[in-house]
Amino acid sequence: MKDSTYDFSHTPAMPVPSSRGDSSSGSDGISFISRLGTSSSSFRPNRPWTSSRASDAISVSSYRTFGPHAENNVVSNEETTPVDVVKLLEKQINSLLEETVFLKQEQKLVDCLDKAKEAVKKEQLMRKYDKSHGELMFSTLVNLASAYEANGMNENALKTYSLVLTKQKGHPFAGRIRISMGNIYYAQHDYPSAIKNYEMALDQLSKDNQALRSKLKWNIGNAFFRSCRLHEAIKNYQDVMDSNPDDQAGFNLLLCHYALGDKGAMRQDLMNLVGIRADGSFKHDFLDQVLSMADEEAEHHKCIRLSAHDQLMLTAARLYVQSKDDYDWICNVLEESHEHVVTHLELEHAIKNLKRKEVTDATELLKELQQKSRAVATTNLSCLSFLAGDSCTASGLADIALEADRYNANAFVNKGNCFFIDGDFASAKELYLAAINVKADCFESIYNLGLLSLSQGNAETALQAFEKLHKLTPNNPEVIYQIADIYDLQGRPKDAIKWFCVLTARIPNDSNTLSRLGQLYLNVNEEPQEALYYYLESFRNYPVEVDVISRIGSQFVKDELYEKSVYFFQQAALIQPNEVTWGLMIASALRCIDEYDSLREYEKLLLRFPDNTECKRNVMTLRQKLSKDAPY
């Protein structure tokens, strides 16, 4: 699942929604809470969902409206009375508050902070003439705190919010200030302080305001979840579900029960999530409308598109399913109300069967799914037929998949693979390029284009394809191997060594890569010890590769380390006991150490291979030499 499910880092732009899907603003187009600065969450990153919102503000008409822009400085002369100064300052303060809102909306955060500070200074000046404007002091301070928060100056924001609460005790919007403070602590991962402020805000909210209370409970549950206090999180999520059922809260509740391993509670959570859609209480208005129109268009092509609620249901079902019984139960529960989710689960179940090598069961399930999701199921069946060696059937199924969804990149790849196997490289290339046109980063298509170019002897084109893939997937070992192999084929050993070294960093224990590196170092003829090192590493990871053992033994003979070479030739003899070559190499190495041991080795070898002329000749030569050297 996405972390934003309970992180709430994304918030809507101004005007701030009063509930999911609608918006509320004051009579002049700017909500009073926006003037106060407590609902400016659209400019603050990483804010939980329950930030202050305009829907719960009282009408702007019952407060002073924003006046037109006034002069920047207060002009005092003999004719100016304190009342005139206060009026002029009030106009300037209102203008500055209005400017901060728009500057914040335009992401001019530094200018916004400057204007907010200037508004506070003018309000302090105005209080010297008239101390009855408490609401204006509240507005300017909250606006300043909001500007601090928008600029990432969280400590200053917290101090300013605390100052507001100190100077405006019992203010009807004190709870909103606590929410903003809790949001800052939440963003700082100080979850205990966030919980404390959220709970204080909850105590100050009217019990009639169930919508905002539910959002606060949601935030409290998230903070408890982040603190790994799952039982407290469950209690708050359950309160949300009891008062104002919500699919996100229900999903988070299921996550808590999943973390605790409570299978029975997870079942109940899933039933509750199904009930939310059944009751029609779930709302993501715009998103669901768009997806419903897309589903109408997709019905003809048998494609699957999931709404936000269905995505949650699919993730919840994946978490729940641990056995075949779980799979059967969840499919029965979701069959009527969430058909697309069941189809996704069945497709995933078929793929799991493939991974378990249960090809027959997977094939039968995919055939059943052709009516529900023709494009996806047929594409998988085409791939299975291709892997089974039936390219004709695979090609036909790929055509059916393309008829169902003409933008199916995987179907283009499957069709191209069939032409590739049949030797029609031009048609294969055309289909691979069609897949890339549909999906620019289609890995399989680009990879197969590289292989096709290699088969036609066009190494440079293949290299370009694999290097493009390497940029897309820099840690893919198959792509790195192809690049290194091409450099080796082109006779560029230094470049090949570089890329094989990159490959060993990704897969350090691959014996084939290590032996290739050893061979490349031998070809360079500069560092035979490096070659020996990689051959030894290859032998350590796969000690039955005869070619590697032979090269190690030969290198030790060149270095006149005969005892070590004997050991590796003996290992080769154990792998291929009927091969006389290894016995001859052992005896030859022993001859440089002790001729008597060498003679005995040749004699044993002659008993096993009596027709070997080289063995006979060495036995006769050693016997004659040793008999002459023997004392009387």
ZADRENLO-588966 format. One record per residue (C-alpha): residue number from 1; residue in one letter; x, y, z. Coordinates in steps of 0.25 Angstrom, whole numbers, padded with zeros to 4 digits, m for minus. Each point is the difference from the previous one (the first is absolute). Layout:
BEGIN
PT     i   aa       u       v       w
PT   NUM    A       X       Y       Z
...
//
This chain:
BEGIN
PT     i   aa       u       v       w
PT     1    M    0000    0000    0000
PT     2    K    0004    0014   m0002
PT     3    D    0006    0007    0012
PT     4    S   m0010    0012   m0002
PT     5    T   m0011   m0009    0004
PT     6    Y    0003    0004    0015
PT     7    D    0010    0011   m0003
PT     8    F   m0009    0010   m0006
PT     9    S    0011    0008   m0007
PT    10    H   m0009    0004   m0011
PT    11    T   m0010    0011    0002
PT    12    P   m0009    0008   m0009
PT    13    A    0002    0014   m0006
PT    14    M   m0008    0012    0005
PT    15    P   m0011    0001    0002
PT    16    V    0001   m0011    0010
PT    17    P   m0011   m0010   m0001
PT    18    S   m0010    0000    0011
PT    19    S   m0002   m0015   m0002
PT    20    R    0004   m0010   m0010
PT    21    G   m0004    0005   m0014
PT    22    D   m0006    0014    0004
PT    23    S    0006    0013    0004
PT    24    S   m0004    0012    0009
PT    25    S    0004    0014    0000
PT    26    G   m0004    0014    0005
PT    27    S   m0008    0010   m0006
PT    28    D    0012    0007   m0006
PT    29    G    0006   m0013   m0006
PT    30    I    0010   m0002    0011
PT    31    S   m0004   m0008    0012
PT    32    F    0002    0006    0014
PT    33    I    0008   m0011    0005
PT    34    S    0009    0002   m0012
PT    35    R    0001    0014    0005
PT    36    L    0004   m0005    0014
PT    37    G    0010   m0009   m0007
PT    38    T   m0004   m0013    0007
PT    39    S   m0005   m0006   m0013
PT    40    S    0011    0002   m0009
PT    41    S    0004   m0014   m0001
PT    42    S    0001    0000   m0015
PT    43    F    0013    0007    0001
PT    44    R    0006   m0008    0011
PT    45    P    0006   m0014   m0003
PT    46    N   m0002   m0012    0008
PT    47    R   m0012    0004    0007
PT    48    P   m0010   m0010    0005
PT    49    W   m0014    0000   m0005
PT    50    T   m0007    0007    0012
PT    51    S    0005    0014   m0002
PT    52    S   m0009    0012    0002
PT    53    R   m0010    0001   m0011
PT    54    A   m0009    0011   m0004
PT    55    S   m0013   m0008    0001
PT    56    D    0000    0002    0015
PT    57    A    0003    0015    0000
PT    58    I   m0011    0010    0002
PT    59    S   m0004    0009   m0011
PT    60    V    0010    0011   m0003
PT    61    S   m0012    0010   m0001
PT    62    S    0000    0000    0015
PT    63    Y    0014    0005    0001
PT    64    R    0007    0011   m0007
PT    65    T    0002   m0002   m0014
PT    66    F    0014    0003   m0007
PT    67    G    0001    0014   m0004
PT    68    P    0007    0006   m0013
PT    69    H    0014    0002    0000
PT    70    A    0004    0012    0008
PT    71    E    0013    0008    0002
PT    72    N    0012   m0007    0005
PT    73    N    0003    0010    0011
PT    74    V   m0009    0006    0010
PT    75    V    0000    0015   m0002
PT    76    S   m0002    0008    0012
PT    77    N   m0003    0015    0001
PT    78    E   m0008    0010    0008
PT    79    E   m0013   m0003   m0007
PT    80    T    0002   m0015    0002
PT    81    T   m0008   m0006    0012
PT    82    P    0003   m0014    0006
PT    83    V   m0013   m0005   m0006
PT    84    D    0005    0003   m0014
PT    85    V    0014   m0006    0003
PT    86    V   m0007   m0013    0005
PT    87    K   m0009   m0001   m0012
PT    88    L    0012    0002   m0009
PT    89    L    0008   m0010    0007
PT    90    E   m0011   m0010    0000
PT    91    K   m0001    0002   m0015
PT    92    Q    0015   m0002   m0002
PT    93    I   m0001   m0013    0009
PT    94    N   m0011   m0006   m0008
PT    95    S    0007    0003   m0013
PT    96    L    0013   m0007    0005
PT    97    L   m0008   m0012    0005
PT    98    E   m0007   m0001   m0013
PT    99    E    0014    0001   m0007
PT   100    T    0006   m0011    0008
PT   101    V   m0011   m0010   m0004
PT   102    F    0002    0003   m0015
PT   103    L    0015    0000    0002
PT   104    K   m0001   m0013    0007
PT   105    Q   m0008   m0006   m0012
PT   106    E    0010    0005   m0010
PT   107    Q    0011   m0007    0009
PT   108    K    0007    0013    0002
PT   109    L    0002   m0004    0014
PT   110    V    0011    0009    0004
PT   111    D   m0008    0012   m0004
PT   112    C   m0012   m0006    0007
PT   113    L    0008    0000    0013
PT   114    D    0005    0014   m0001
PT   115    K   m0014    0005   m0002
PT   116    A   m0005   m0008    0012
PT   117    K    0011    0006    0008
PT   118    E   m0004    0014   m0005
PT   119    A   m0015   m0003    0004
PT   120    V    0004   m0004    0014
PT   121    K    0008    0013    0002
PT   122    K   m0011    0009   m0005
PT   123    E   m0010   m0007    0009
PT   124    Q    0009    0002    0012
PT   125    L    0001    0015   m0004
PT   126    M   m0016    0001   m0001
PT   127    R   m0001   m0006    0014
PT   128    K    0007    0012    0005
PT   129    Y   m0012    0008   m0005
PT   130    D   m0011   m0010    0002
PT   131    K    0001   m0013    0008
PT   132    S   m0014   m0005   m0004
PT   133    H    0004   m0007   m0012
PT   134    G    0003   m0014    0006
PT   135    E   m0005   m0007   m0012
PT   136    L    0010    0007   m0009
PT   137    M    0012   m0004    0009
PT   138    F   m0005   m0014    0000
PT   139    S    0000    0000   m0016
PT   140    T    0013    0007   m0002
PT   141    L    0007   m0010    0010
PT   142    V   m0006   m0012   m0006
PT   143    N    0003    0005   m0014
PT   144    L    0015    0002    0005
PT   145    A    0000   m0014    0006
PT   146    S   m0005   m0006   m0013
PT   147    A    0010    0008   m0008
PT   148    Y    0011   m0006    0008
PT   149    E   m0005   m0014   m0002
PT   150    A   m0001    0002   m0015
PT   151    N    0015    0004    0000
PT   152    G    0004   m0012    0008
PT   153    M    0003    0008    0013
PT   154    N   m0008   m0010    0009
PT   155    E    0006    0005    0013
PT   156    N   m0004    0014   m0003
PT   157    A   m0014   m0004   m0004
PT   158    L   m0002   m0008    0013
PT   159    K    0005    0012    0009
PT   160    T   m0010    0009   m0008
PT   161    Y   m0011   m0010    0002
PT   162    S    0003   m0001    0015
PT   163    L    0000    0015    0001
PT   164    V   m0014    0001   m0007
PT   165    L   m0005   m0010    0010
PT   166    T    0006    0008    0012
PT   167    K   m0006    0013   m0004
PT   168    Q   m0013   m0005   m0005
PT   169    K   m0004   m0010    0010
PT   170    G   m0014   m0006   m0002
PT   171    H   m0001    0005   m0014
PT   172    P   m0010   m0008   m0008
PT   173    F    0011   m0004   m0011
PT   174    A    0010   m0005    0011
PT   175    G   m0003   m0014   m0004
PT   176    R    0004    0003   m0015
PT   177    I    0014    0005    0006
PT   178    R    0002   m0013    0007
PT   179    I   m0003   m0007   m0013
PT   180    S    0011    0008   m0007
PT   181    M    0010   m0002    0011
PT   182    G   m0003   m0015    0000
PT   183    N    0002    0000   m0015
PT   184    I    0014    0006    0001
PT   185    Y    0004   m0010    0011
PT   186    Y   m0006   m0011   m0009
PT   187    A    0009    0005   m0012
PT   188    Q    0012    0000    0010
PT   189    H   m0003   m0015    0004
PT   190    D   m0002    0005    0014
PT   191    Y   m0013   m0008    0002
PT   192    P   m0002    0001    0015
PT   193    S   m0001    0015   m0001
PT   194    A   m0009   m0001   m0013
PT   195    I   m0009   m0010    0008
PT   196    K    0000    0010    0012
PT   197    N   m0004    0012   m0009
PT   198    Y   m0010   m0008   m0008
PT   199    E   m0007   m0005    0013
PT   200    M    0000    0014    0006
PT   201    A   m0007    0005   m0013
PT   202    L   m0010   m0012    0000
PT   203    D   m0004    0005    0014
PT   204    Q   m0003    0014   m0005
PT   205    L   m0008   m0005   m0011
PT   206    S   m0016   m0001    0001
PT   207    K   m0005   m0014   m0001
PT   208    D   m0009    0004   m0011
PT   209    N    0011    0002   m0009
PT   210    Q    0002   m0015   m0003
PT   211    A    0007    0002   m0013
PT   212    L    0012    0008    0006
PT   213    R    0000   m0009    0012
PT   214    S    0001   m0012   m0009
PT   215    K    0012    0007   m0008
PT   216    L    0007    0003    0013
PT   217    K   m0002   m0015    0005
PT   218    W    0006   m0004   m0013
PT   219    N    0012    0008    0002
PT   220    I    0001   m0005    0015
PT   221    G    0000   m0014   m0005
PT   222    N    0010    0003   m0011
PT   223    A    0009    0006    0011
PT   224    F   m0002   m0012    0009
PT   225    F    0003   m0009   m0012
PT   226    R    0013    0007   m0003
PT   227    S    0004   m0002    0015
PT   228    C   m0003   m0015   m0001
PT   229    R   m0011    0001    0010
PT   230    L   m0009   m0008   m0008
PT   231    H   m0011   m0002    0010
PT   232    E   m0002    0015    0003
PT   233    A    0000    0002   m0016
PT   234    I   m0011   m0011   m0001
PT   235    K   m0009    0007    0010
PT   236    N    0001    0013   m0007
PT   237    Y   m0002   m0006   m0014
PT   238    Q   m0012   m0008    0006
PT   239    D   m0006    0013    0005
PT   240    V    0001    0005   m0014
PT   241    M   m0007   m0012   m0006
PT   242    D   m0011    0001    0010
PT   243    S   m0003    0014   m0001
PT   244    N    0003    0004   m0015
PT   245    P    0004   m0013   m0008
PT   246    D    0012    0003   m0009
PT   247    D    0007   m0010   m0009
PT   248    Q    0014    0006    0003
PT   249    A   m0002   m0001    0015
PT   250    G   m0006   m0014   m0002
PT   251    F    0013   m0004   m0008
PT   252    N    0009    0006    0011
PT   253    L   m0008   m0008    0010
PT   254    L    0003   m0013   m0008
PT   255    L    0014    0003   m0001
PT   256    C    0001    0001    0015
PT   257    H   m0007   m0014    0002
PT   258    Y    0010   m0005   m0011
PT   259    A    0012    0005    0008
PT   260    L   m0006   m0007    0012
PT   261    G   m0003   m0013   m0008
PT   262    D   m0015    0000    0004
PT   263    K   m0006   m0007   m0012
PT   264    G   m0014    0000    0006
PT   265    A    0000    0015    0002
PT   266    M    0005    0002   m0014
PT   267    R   m0012   m0008   m0006
PT   268    Q   m0009    0010    0007
PT   269    D    0008    0012   m0005
PT   270    L   m0002   m0006   m0014
PT   271    M   m0015   m0001    0002
PT   272    N    0000    0014    0005
PT   273    L    0007    0005   m0013
PT   274    V   m0009   m0007   m0009
PT   275    G   m0012    0006    0008
PT   276    I    0005    0014   m0002
PT   277    R   m0002   m0002   m0015
PT   278    A   m0013   m0008    0001
PT   279    D   m0006    0012    0009
PT   280    G    0005    0010   m0010
PT   281    S    0007    0008    0011
PT   282    F    0013    0000   m0007
PT   283    K    0003    0013   m0008
PT   284    H    0012    0004   m0009
PT   285    D   m0009    0007   m0009
PT   286    F    0008    0005   m0012
PT   287    L    0010   m0012    0000
PT   288    D   m0012   m0010    0000
PT   289    Q   m0007    0007   m0011
PT   290    V    0012    0000   m0009
PT   291    L    0003   m0014    0003
PT   292    S   m0015   m0004   m0003
PT   293    M    0001    0006   m0013
PT   294    A    0013   m0007   m0003
PT   295    D   m0007   m0013    0004
PT   296    E   m0011    0002   m0010
PT   297    E    0010    0002   m0011
PT   298    A    0009   m0012    0005
PT   299    E   m0012   m0009    0001
PT   300    H    0001   m0003   m0015
PT   301    H    0015   m0003    0000
PT   302    K   m0002   m0008    0013
PT   303    C    0011    0008    0007
PT   304    I    0000    0002    0015
PT   305    R    0001    0014    0007
PT   306    L   m0002    0001    0015
PT   307    S   m0005    0011    0008
PT   308    A    0007    0006    0012
PT   309    H   m0009   m0008    0009
PT   310    D    0002   m0013   m0008
PT   311    Q    0015    0002    0001
PT   312    L   m0001    0000    0015
PT   313    M   m0009   m0012    0000
PT   314    L    0010   m0007   m0009
PT   315    T    0012    0003    0009
PT   316    A   m0008   m0004    0012
PT   317    A   m0004   m0013   m0006
PT   318    R    0015   m0003   m0004
PT   319    L    0004    0002    0015
PT   320    Y   m0011   m0009    0004
PT   321    V    0002   m0012   m0009
PT   322    Q    0010   m0009    0005
PT   323    S   m0006   m0014   m0004
PT   324    K   m0009   m0006   m0010
PT   325    D   m0012    0001    0010
PT   326    D    0003    0015    0002
PT   327    Y    0000    0002   m0015
PT   328    D   m0013   m0008   m0002
PT   329    W   m0007    0008    0012
PT   330    I    0004    0014   m0005
PT   331    C   m0004   m0003   m0015
PT   332    N   m0014   m0004    0005
PT   333    V   m0001    0012    0009
PT   334    L    0004    0010   m0011
PT   335    E   m0006   m0007   m0012
PT   336    E   m0013    0008    0000
PT   337    S    0004    0014    0003
PT   338    H    0015    0000   m0004
PT   339    E    0001   m0008   m0013
PT   340    H    0012    0007   m0005
PT   341    V    0008   m0003    0013
PT   342    V   m0004   m0015   m0001
PT   343    T    0005    0000   m0014
PT   344    H    0014    0006    0004
PT   345    L    0001   m0010    0011
PT   346    E   m0003   m0011   m0009
PT   347    L    0011    0005   m0010
PT   348    E    0010    0001    0011
PT   349    H   m0004   m0014    0005
PT   350    A    0003   m0005   m0014
PT   351    I    0013    0006    0000
PT   352    K    0004   m0005    0013
PT   353    N   m0004   m0014   m0005
PT   354    L    0010    0002   m0012
PT   355    K    0011    0004    0010
PT   356    R   m0003   m0013    0008
PT   357    K    0002   m0007   m0014
PT   358    E   m0015   m0004    0001
PT   359    V   m0002    0003   m0015
PT   360    T   m0012   m0008   m0002
PT   361    D   m0008    0006    0011
PT   362    A    0005    0014   m0005
PT   363    T   m0005   m0002   m0014
PT   364    E   m0013   m0005    0004
PT   365    L   m0003    0012    0009
PT   366    L    0005    0010   m0011
PT   367    K   m0009   m0007   m0010
PT   368    E   m0012    0003    0009
PT   369    L    0004    0014    0002
PT   370    Q    0000    0003   m0015
PT   371    Q   m0014    0004    0001
PT   372    K    0002    0010    0012
PT   373    S    0014    0005   m0005
PT   374    R    0002   m0004   m0014
PT   375    A    0012    0009   m0003
PT   376    V    0008   m0004    0013
PT   377    A   m0004   m0015    0000
PT   378    T    0003   m0002   m0015
PT   379    T    0013    0007    0001
PT   380    N    0005   m0010    0011
PT   381    L   m0005   m0012   m0007
PT   382    S    0007    0005   m0013
PT   383    C    0013    0001    0009
PT   384    L   m0002   m0014    0005
PT   385    S   m0002   m0006   m0014
PT   386    F    0013    0007   m0004
PT   387    L    0007   m0006    0011
PT   388    A   m0006   m0014   m0003
PT   389    G    0006    0001   m0014
PT   390    D   m0013    0002   m0007
PT   391    S    0003    0013   m0007
PT   392    C   m0012   m0001   m0009
PT   393    T   m0010    0000    0011
PT   394    A    0007    0011    0007
PT   395    S   m0001    0009   m0012
PT   396    G   m0015   m0003   m0001
PT   397    L   m0002    0003    0014
PT   398    A    0008    0013   m0001
PT   399    D   m0009    0004   m0011
PT   400    I   m0012   m0002    0008
PT   401    A    0007    0008    0012
PT   402    L    0003    0012   m0010
PT   403    E   m0015    0000   m0005
PT   404    A   m0004    0001    0015
PT   405    D    0010    0011    0003
PT   406    R    0007    0007   m0012
PT   407    Y    0009    0007    0010
PT   408    N    0005   m0014    0007
PT   409    A    0015    0001   m0001
PT   410    N    0002   m0014    0006
PT   411    A   m0008   m0005   m0012
PT   412    F    0008    0007   m0010
PT   413    V    0013   m0007    0007
PT   414    N   m0006   m0014   m0001
PT   415    K   m0004    0002   m0014
PT   416    G    0014    0005   m0003
PT   417    N    0006   m0012    0007
PT   418    C   m0007   m0009   m0009
PT   419    F    0005    0006   m0012
PT   420    F    0014    0000    0006
PT   421    I    0000   m0015    0002
PT   422    D   m0005   m0002   m0014
PT   423    G    0012    0008   m0006
PT   424    D   m0009    0012   m0005
PT   425    F    0009    0011    0007
PT   426    A   m0006    0011   m0008
PT   427    S   m0014   m0002    0005
PT   428    A    0005   m0003    0014
PT   429    K    0007    0013    0000
PT   430    E   m0012    0008   m0004
PT   431    L   m0008   m0006    0011
PT   432    Y    0010    0003    0010
PT   433    L    0000    0014   m0004
PT   434    A   m0015    0000    0000
PT   435    A    0001   m0004    0015
PT   436    I    0010    0011    0003
PT   437    N   m0010    0010   m0007
PT   438    V   m0010   m0004    0010
PT   439    K    0009   m0001    0012
PT   440    A    0013    0007   m0001
PT   441    D    0007   m0007    0011
PT   442    C   m0005   m0014   m0004
PT   443    F    0011   m0008    0005
PT   444    E   m0002   m0013   m0007
PT   445    S   m0002    0007   m0014
PT   446    I    0013    0008    0001
PT   447    Y    0008   m0013    0006
PT   448    N   m0005   m0008   m0012
PT   449    L    0003    0011   m0010
PT   450    G    0015   m0001    0005
PT   451    L    0000   m0016   m0001
PT   452    L   m0006    0002   m0014
PT   453    S    0011    0010   m0004
PT   454    L    0010   m0010    0005
PT   455    S   m0005   m0012   m0008
PT   456    Q    0001    0009   m0012
PT   457    G    0014    0003    0003
PT   458    N   m0003    0015    0004
PT   459    A    0008    0001    0013
PT   460    E    0000    0015    0000
PT   461    T   m0015    0001   m0001
PT   462    A   m0002   m0011    0011
PT   463    L    0010    0008    0009
PT   464    Q   m0009    0012   m0001
PT   465    A   m0012   m0007    0003
PT   466    F    0006   m0007    0013
PT   467    E    0006    0013    0004
PT   468    K   m0013    0007   m0001
PT   469    L   m0006   m0011    0009
PT   470    H    0012    0001    0010
PT   471    K   m0005    0015    0002
PT   472    L   m0014   m0005    0002
PT   473    T    0004   m0011    0009
PT   474    P    0014    0002    0005
PT   475    N    0001   m0012    0009
PT   476    N   m0005   m0010   m0009
PT   477    P    0010   m0011   m0002
PT   478    E   m0005   m0006   m0013
PT   479    V    0002    0014   m0007
PT   480    I    0014    0002    0006
PT   481    Y    0004   m0014   m0004
PT   482    Q   m0004    0003   m0015
PT   483    I    0007    0013    0000
PT   484    A    0013   m0007    0005
PT   485    D   m0002   m0012   m0009
PT   486    I   m0001    0009   m0012
PT   487    Y    0013    0007    0003
PT   488    D    0007   m0013    0002
PT   489    L   m0006   m0004   m0014
PT   490    Q    0005    0013   m0006
PT   491    G    0015   m0003    0005
PT   492    R   m0001    0011    0010
PT   493    P    0005   m0007    0013
PT   494    K    0002    0012    0008
PT   495    D   m0014    0005   m0001
PT   496    A   m0005   m0015    0001
PT   497    I    0008   m0001    0013
PT   498    K   m0006    0013    0005
PT   499    W   m0014   m0005   m0002
PT   500    F    0002   m0014    0006
PT   501    C    0006    0007    0012
PT   502    V   m0013    0008    0001
PT   503    L   m0008   m0013   m0001
PT   504    T    0008   m0007    0011
PT   505    A   m0004    0012    0009
PT   506    R   m0014   m0004   m0003
PT   507    I    0002   m0015    0001
PT   508    P    0013   m0003    0007
PT   509    N   m0002   m0015    0000
PT   510    D   m0002   m0003   m0015
PT   511    S    0010   m0010   m0004
PT   512    N   m0002    0003   m0015
PT   513    T    0003    0015    0001
PT   514    L    0012   m0003    0009
PT   515    S    0006   m0010   m0010
PT   516    R   m0003    0010   m0012
PT   517    L    0008    0011    0008
PT   518    G    0011   m0010    0002
PT   519    Q    0001   m0003   m0015
PT   520    L   m0001    0015   m0003
PT   521    Y    0012    0003    0009
PT   522    L    0008   m0012   m0007
PT   523    N   m0003    0006   m0014
PT   524    V    0005    0014    0005
PT   525    N    0013   m0007    0004
PT   526    E    0003    0010    0010
PT   527    E   m0005   m0005    0014
PT   528    P    0001   m0015    0000
PT   529    Q   m0002    0000    0015
PT   530    E   m0013    0008   m0002
PT   531    A   m0005   m0011   m0009
PT   532    L    0004   m0011    0010
PT   533    Y   m0008    0007    0011
PT   534    Y   m0012    0000   m0008
PT   535    Y    0001   m0014   m0004
PT   536    L    0002   m0004    0014
PT   537    E   m0012    0008    0004
PT   538    S   m0008   m0007   m0011
PT   539    F    0005   m0014    0005
PT   540    R   m0004    0004    0014
PT   541    N   m0014    0003   m0004
PT   542    Y   m0001   m0012   m0010
PT   543    P    0010   m0010    0002
PT   544    V   m0004   m0010   m0011
PT   545    E    0003    0009   m0012
PT   546    V    0011   m0008   m0007
PT   547    D    0005    0011   m0009
PT   548    V    0002    0009    0012
PT   549    I    0008   m0011    0008
PT   550    S    0009   m0003   m0012
PT   551    R    0003    0015   m0002
PT   552    I    0003    0001    0015
PT   553    G    0009   m0012    0000
PT   554    S    0008    0005   m0013
PT   555    Q    0002    0013    0007
PT   556    F    0006   m0006    0012
PT   557    V    0009   m0008   m0009
PT   558    K    0005    0012   m0007
PT   559    D    0003    0006    0014
PT   560    E    0007   m0012    0004
PT   561    L   m0009   m0003    0011
PT   562    Y   m0002   m0015   m0003
PT   563    E   m0006   m0004    0013
PT   564    K   m0011    0009   m0002
PT   565    S   m0002   m0004   m0014
PT   566    V   m0001   m0015    0004
PT   567    Y   m0012    0003    0009
PT   568    F   m0008    0006   m0011
PT   569    F    0004   m0010   m0010
PT   570    Q   m0005   m0011    0010
PT   571    Q   m0013    0008    0001
PT   572    A   m0002   m0001   m0015
PT   573    A    0003   m0015    0000
PT   574    L   m0011   m0002    0011
PT   575    I   m0010    0007   m0009
PT   576    Q    0004   m0007   m0013
PT   577    P    0006   m0013    0005
PT   578    N    0001   m0007   m0014
PT   579    E    0008    0012   m0006
PT   580    V    0015   m0004   m0001
PT   581    T    0004    0014   m0002
PT   582    W   m0001    0004    0015
PT   583    G    0008   m0012    0005
PT   584    L    0011    0003   m0010
PT   585    M    0000    0015    0005
PT   586    I    0001   m0005    0014
PT   587    A    0011   m0009   m0003
PT   588    S    0007    0011   m0008
PT   589    A   m0001    0010    0012
PT   590    L    0005   m0011    0010
PT   591    R    0012   m0002   m0009
PT   592    C    0005    0014    0003
PT   593    I   m0001   m0003    0015
PT   594    D    0004   m0015    0001
PT   595    E    0003   m0009   m0011
PT   596    Y   m0003   m0013    0008
PT   597    D   m0014    0006    0003
PT   598    S   m0002    0003   m0014
PT   599    L    0004   m0014   m0004
PT   600    R   m0010   m0006    0009
PT   601    E   m0011    0009   m0005
PT   602    Y    0003   m0004   m0015
PT   603    E    0000   m0015    0004
PT   604    K   m0014    0002    0007
PT   605    L   m0004    0007   m0013
PT   606    L    0005   m0011   m0009
PT   607    L   m0008   m0010    0007
PT   608    R   m0012    0007   m0002
PT   609    F    0003    0005   m0015
PT   610    P    0010   m0011   m0005
PT   611    D   m0001    0005   m0014
PT   612    N    0004    0014    0003
PT   613    T    0013    0002   m0008
PT   614    E    0004    0012    0008
PT   615    C   m0001   m0007    0013
PT   616    K    0008   m0012   m0005
PT   617    R    0011    0009   m0005
PT   618    N    0001    0008    0013
PT   619    V    0000   m0012    0008
PT   620    M    0012   m0006   m0008
PT   621    T    0008    0013    0001
PT   622    L   m0002    0002    0015
PT   623    R    0004   m0015    0002
PT   624    Q    0013    0001   m0008
PT   625    K    0004    0013    0007
PT   626    L   m0003   m0004    0014
PT   627    S    0007   m0014   m0002
PT   628    K    0012    0008   m0005
PT   629    D    0000    0009    0012
PT   630    A   m0003   m0011    0010
PT   631    P    0012   m0004    0009
PT   632    Y    0006   m0014    0000
//
